[in-house]
Amino acid sequence: MEVREGECIVYIPSQDLSEEIPQYQLRVDFRVGDEVKVVSPPHAGLIAWVIRENNGRFKIMNLSKEIEVRAWCLFPILANLVIG
């Protein structure tokens, strides 16, 4: 997956196809164990793993800290994308 302003290019391996999809049509289904990057301050740039989810808030942790953030603060490193 490649991200550009307002759109994502998603590779569909089963069809060997890359498709441009507007970001508003995508949502990420974060799961415990997913590796994520925080994209909003004050923790922007932090790479961590999802360790717990509770009503749209995610507890994430890396080797140096553990924090809780909302889903919109996160960007997937590898994740399950849902179109729609």
C-alpha positions as CSV (number, residue, x, y, z in Angstrom):
1,M,0.0,0.0,0.0
2,E,1.3,3.5,-0.9
3,V,-0.3,6.6,0.5
4,R,-0.6,9.9,-1.4
5,E,-2.6,13.0,-0.4
6,G,-6.2,11.9,-0.3
7,E,-5.7,8.5,-1.8
8,C,-4.1,5.1,-1.3
9,I,-2.7,2.8,-3.9
10,V,-3.6,-0.7,-2.8
11,Y,-1.9,-3.8,-4.3
12,I,-4.3,-6.8,-4.7
13,P,-1.9,-9.8,-5.0
14,S,-4.5,-12.3,-6.0
15,Q,-5.2,-10.3,-9.1
16,D,-1.7,-8.8,-9.5
17,L,-3.4,-5.4,-9.6
18,S,-2.7,-2.0,-8.1
19,E,-5.8,0.2,-7.6
20,E,-6.1,3.9,-6.5
21,I,-8.7,4.3,-3.8
22,P,-9.8,7.5,-2.1
23,Q,-8.8,7.5,1.6
24,Y,-12.4,8.2,2.7
25,Q,-13.4,4.9,1.2
26,L,-10.9,2.9,3.3
27,R,-10.9,2.1,6.9
28,V,-8.4,0.0,8.8
29,D,-9.4,-3.0,10.9
30,F,-6.6,-2.8,13.6
31,R,-6.1,-5.9,15.6
32,V,-4.0,-6.8,18.6
33,G,-0.5,-7.5,17.3
34,D,-0.6,-5.1,14.3
35,E,2.4,-2.8,13.9
36,V,1.3,0.8,13.6
37,K,2.8,4.3,13.3
38,V,1.3,7.2,15.2
39,V,0.6,10.1,12.8
40,S,-0.5,12.9,15.1
41,P,1.2,14.8,17.9
42,P,2.4,14.5,20.5
43,H,3.6,11.0,19.6
44,A,3.9,11.4,15.8
45,G,6.4,9.0,14.3
46,L,6.2,6.4,17.2
47,I,6.2,2.9,15.8
48,A,4.5,0.4,18.1
49,W,2.2,-2.6,18.3
50,V,-1.5,-2.7,19.2
51,I,-1.9,-4.5,22.5
52,R,-5.5,-3.7,23.4
53,E,-8.6,-2.1,21.9
54,N,-11.5,-0.5,23.8
55,N,-14.3,1.4,22.0
56,G,-12.1,2.9,19.3
57,R,-9.2,3.6,21.6
58,F,-6.1,1.5,21.1
59,K,-3.4,0.8,23.7
60,I,-0.1,0.6,21.8
61,M,3.4,-0.3,23.1
62,N,6.9,-0.3,21.9
63,L,10.2,-1.0,23.7
64,S,10.2,2.3,25.5
65,K,6.6,3.4,26.2
66,E,3.0,2.4,26.4
67,I,0.2,4.9,25.3
68,E,-3.4,5.0,24.4
69,V,-4.6,6.7,21.2
70,R,-7.7,6.9,18.9
71,A,-7.8,5.0,15.7
72,W,-7.5,8.1,13.5
73,C,-4.1,8.8,15.1
74,L,-2.7,5.6,13.7
75,F,-1.4,4.5,10.3
76,P,-0.9,0.8,9.6
77,I,2.5,-0.7,8.8
78,L,0.7,-3.8,7.6
79,A,-3.0,-4.2,8.4
80,N,-6.3,-5.4,7.2
81,L,-8.0,-2.8,4.9
82,V,-11.7,-2.7,4.4
83,I,-13.1,-0.9,1.4
84,G,-16.5,0.7,1.8
